Structure formats: structure tokens, C-alpha cells
Amino acid sequence: MSKWLLERRLSQNASRLASLREELSQIDEQLTVVADEAADHELRALVSETPLASRDAGEARKHADALMRHREHVLSSIQEVQQRQDELLDSMSGSA
């Protein structure tokens, strides 16, 4: 692979990695709020013992769980991009 192509792919990879890290940062902020809200709804459900409060708590927990799954997906993507970056750097050092 030509040096120019390797550098281009490394640049694209670095941009993708920065984007994923920014997304992870935003997800972490959202997750803090959503998890606190879910805990608050669960506490209300325990105190009030009403079906509506239990349903609200369940919905809030589902939302927090979905956001956690999305966070795990983004973390996995970051690991894949880092692995690809390592491979590109190895190729670059091997062809130098």
C-alpha cells in the first residue's frame, strides 16, 4: 500500500476516532442524567406502590438500559478503530 494511501487512511481513522470519543463523552453525560432519573422513578414506585409509578420506573429503566447498550456499542467501535489504526501504523512502519 502506498505511503500516501496509508496516511490518508490514518487521517480518516483519526477523525473517526475523535468523533466516536466525542459521542462517548455525550453518552456518558446523558447516561448520568438518565440513570439518576431511573433511580428516582424506582424510588417513587417503591414509595407510592401504584401501577402508574411502577410503569414509569420500568420505562425509565428501559431507557437507561438502552443508552447503556449504545454506550457499549460505541466503546466497541472505538476499540475496532484503534485496532485498525494500529494495523495501519504497523503497515506504515513496515513499508518505511
DASUL-V51288 format. One record per pair of residues at least 6 apart in sequence whose ideal C-beta (glycine too) atoms are under 7 Angstrom apart, sorted by the first residue. I is the first residue (numbers start at 1). J is the second residue. If there is no record, write none. Layout:
BEGIN
[[I:J] [I:J]]
END
This chain:
BEGIN
[[1:91] [3:95] [6:88] [6:91] [6:92] [9:88] [10:85] [10:88] [13:81] [13:84] [13:85] [13:88] [16:81] [17:78] [17:81] [17:82] [17:85] [20:74] [20:77] [20:78] [20:81] [21:78] [23:74] [24:71] [24:74] [24:75] [24:78] [27:67] [27:70] [27:71] [27:74] [30:67] [31:67] [31:68] [31:71] [34:63] [34:64] [34:67] [35:64] [37:60] [38:60] [38:61] [38:64] [41:56] [41:57] [41:60] [42:57] [42:61] [44:53] [44:57] [45:53] [45:54] [45:57]]
END
